[in-house]
Amino acid sequence: MAQFRIDTSLFSSLRTIGRTPLGAAIGKGLVALAVFASVFGGWLFVVQSRAATRAATAQLPGGGAAAACAIWFVGSSSIHKWTTLEADMAPWDVRNRGVDGASMPEILQMLRNEPRGPGPRAILFYAGENDIAHGARAADDIGNLRAVLALRMRRWGDVPIVIMSLKPSPTRWGNLPEQTAFNAAARTIAARTPGVTFVDVVPRFLVNHRPGPFYVDDGIHLNPAGYARLTRAIRPVLQTIVRHDGSGRCDHREPDA
């Protein structure tokens, strides 16, 4: 009973505070915060649902018979805008399969839509930066990454896949904590998963612990100096997992469904 009286007294005190101007202001603030959280959560759900809808029947660009047994560079704008990719990766046979502005759910669905047939020689994967910029958490990106890796195993077996870390950028500098959390988790997944390699490009884009002069005017996408840094980071990794013979052939074939 004593405990009940204490609790009742505390409740009464809170009600009294709620009637004061300060209490009313706090209450309004809490209501506003709850409304914002609800609206933002709903908005994020709608964005992701629309992304999945847009990608429902879409396919990654650069596909078809010519992409069989080539190295696929799959990802969002940083891949899509890599106009010098073919020259930068010569003599390997590469395909730019990036999608401008894509989210991870969109890319995942487009991979699911990939026609049956011979798979890639290897995959370079970069995505998740846009998702975090629009409110997703690192855990959301990691869930999608796991789905990509599971799809890769079902469709193309143990074809090598290179996960590129999310790059820092001036405009999205505030996203660095979530990007760092994603990169750390992706590194751990790669270390524990056969055929998966993680390449950390973050140090290459920092000068005195801040993003260097490697970006176009929007402060997000890379300029030629930025892509030169990506090239220097990725080529040695591919060298260790892909025969550097320049041929368009590979031994890998898609396993029976």
C-alpha positions, 0 to 999 in steps of 0.5 A, spaced: 500 500 500 505 504 501 508 503 494 501 504 491 501 511 495 508 513 493 506 511 485 500 515 486 503 521 489 508 521 483 503 521 478 499 527 481 506 531 481 507 529 474 499 531 473 501 538 476 507 539 473 503 538 466 499 544 468 504 549 469 507 553 463 513 549 463 510 542 463 505 544 457 511 546 453 515 539 455 508 536 453 507 539 446 515 538 445 514 530 446 507 530 442 511 534 436 517 529 437 512 523 437 509 526 431 515 527 427 518 520 429 511 517 426 511 521 420 519 520 418 518 512 419 512 512 415 516 516 410 522 512 410 517 506 409 513 509 403 520 511 400 523 504 400 516 501 398 516 506 392 523 504 390 521 496 390 516 498 386 520 501 381 525 496 381 520 490 380 521 489 373 527 493 372 534 490 370 541 493 371 544 496 365 549 493 361 546 486 362 545 481 356 550 476 353 556 481 353 556 481 360 556 473 361 563 472 365 565 479 365 566 483 372 560 486 374 561 493 377 554 494 381 552 499 385 549 506 385 551 513 382 558 512 384 559 506 380 554 509 374 558 515 373 564 512 373 565 513 365 572 511 365 571 504 368 573 500 362 579 504 361 581 504 368 580 496 369 583 494 362 585 489 360 579 486 364 573 485 361 568 489 365 561 492 365 558 498 368 552 496 372 551 502 376 544 505 377 544 513 378 541 514 385 539 507 387 538 505 394 540 498 396 533 495 395 532 497 388 539 494 386 537 488 390 531 487 386 534 488 380 539 483 381 533 478 382 531 480 376 537 478 372 536 473 367 538 466 367 544 464 364 552 465 365 554 469 371 559 474 372 567 473 373 566 477 379 562 482 382 564 489 385 559 492 389 558 499 392 551 501 395 548 504 401 550 511 401 544 513 398 540 509 403 543 512 409 543 519 406 535 518 406 535 516 413 536 509 413 541 506 419 547 502 418 543 495 420 538 496 415 544 497 410 547 490 413 541 487 412 540 488 405 548 487 404 546 480 407 541 479 402 545 481 396 550 475 398 545 470 399 542 472 392 549 471 389 550 464 392 543 462 390 544 464 383 552 464 381 555 460 387 561 462 390 563 467 384 568 472 388 565 479 390 568 485 392 564 490 397 567 497 397 566 501 403 562 507 403 566 513 401 566 519 405 564 526 402 563 533 404 556 534 403 554 527 407 560 528 412 554 528 417 553 521 415 560 518 417 558 515 424 553 510 420 557 509 414 563 507 419 558 502 422 556 499 416 563 499 413 565 495 420 560 490 419 561 489 412 568 488 413 567 483 419 562 479 414 567 479 408 572 476 413 567 470 415 564 469 408 568 465 403 569 468 396 567 475 399 573 481 400 572 488 403 576 494 400 576 500 405 577 506 400 576 511 406 583 513 408 584 515 400 579 520 400 581 524 407 586 529 407 587 531 415 581 527 417 577 531 412 574 529 405 580 532 400 579 535 393 576 529 390 569 531 389 565 535 383 561 541 385 555 537 389 560 534 394 558 527 393 560 524 387 567 523 384 571 527 380 577 524 375 582 525 381 577 521 386 576 515 380 583 515 380 583 513 387 578 508 386 582 505 381 588 504 385 584 501 391 580 496 387 585 494 382 590 490 387 584 487 390 581 484 383 588 482 381 588 477 387 581 474 385 581 474 378 586 472 372 589 478 369 588 475 362 583 480 359 579 474 356 572 474 356 571 467 358 571 464 365 570 457 368 564 459 372 557 457 370 550 458 374 548 452 378 542 449 377 536 452 380 
